Amino acid sequence: MTLNKQVLKDKEGNGLGVFLPMDEYEKIIEQLEELEDIKSYDEAIKSQEETVPLREAIKERKQQDG
């Protein structure tokens, strides 16, 4: 992905921040969220905890809530 960024600098030329067009920012956020999901999935696989299908979990939750 090529970014159309503008680096914001202080008087001494030190970087303060970056300005991005909204569409590029939104793409970056989507990609970060996807990477977080992948990381969570990988961690869940490593933990080898018992999994419960979503429908069954919802059913159990409804029974608990009465």
C-alpha positions in Angstrom: 0.0 0.0 0.0 1.4 3.4 -1.0 0.5 6.1 1.6 -0.1 9.7 0.7 1.2 11.0 4.0 2.4 14.4 5.2 4.8 14.4 8.1 4.2 17.3 10.6 7.4 18.7 12.0 8.3 21.2 14.7 10.6 24.2 14.1 13.7 22.0 14.6 12.5 19.5 12.0 11.5 16.8 14.5 8.6 14.6 13.5 5.4 15.4 15.4 2.9 13.4 13.6 1.5 12.2 10.3 -1.5 13.5 8.3 -3.3 10.8 6.2 -6.4 11.1 4.0 -9.4 9.5 5.7 -9.7 6.6 3.2 -6.1 5.6 3.8 -6.5 5.9 7.5 -9.7 3.7 7.4 -7.8 1.0 5.3 -5.0 0.9 7.9 -7.5 0.5 10.7 -9.2 -2.3 8.9 -5.9 -4.1 8.3 -4.9 -3.7 12.0 -8.3 -5.1 13.1 -7.8 -8.1 10.8 -4.3 -8.7 12.2 -5.7 -8.5 15.7 -8.3 -11.1 14.8 -5.6 -13.4 13.3 -3.5 -13.0 16.4 -6.4 -13.8 18.7 -7.2 -16.9 16.6 -3.6 -18.0 16.7 -3.5 -17.6 20.5 -6.8 -19.5 20.9 -5.4 -22.4 18.8 -2.2 -22.5 20.9 -4.2 -22.5 24.2 -6.0 -25.6 23.2 -9.0 -24.6 25.4 -12.3 -26.3 24.8 -14.4 -24.4 22.3 -18.2 -24.1 22.1 -20.1 -23.4 19.0 -21.7 -20.0 19.0 -25.2 -21.2 18.8 -24.7 -23.5 21.7 -23.1 -20.7 23.7 -26.0 -18.4 23.0 -28.5 -21.1 24.0 -26.6 -21.7 27.3 -26.4 -18.0 28.0 -30.2 -17.6 27.5 -30.8 -20.6 29.9 -28.6 -19.0 32.5 -30.3 -15.6 32.2 -33.7 -17.3 32.7 
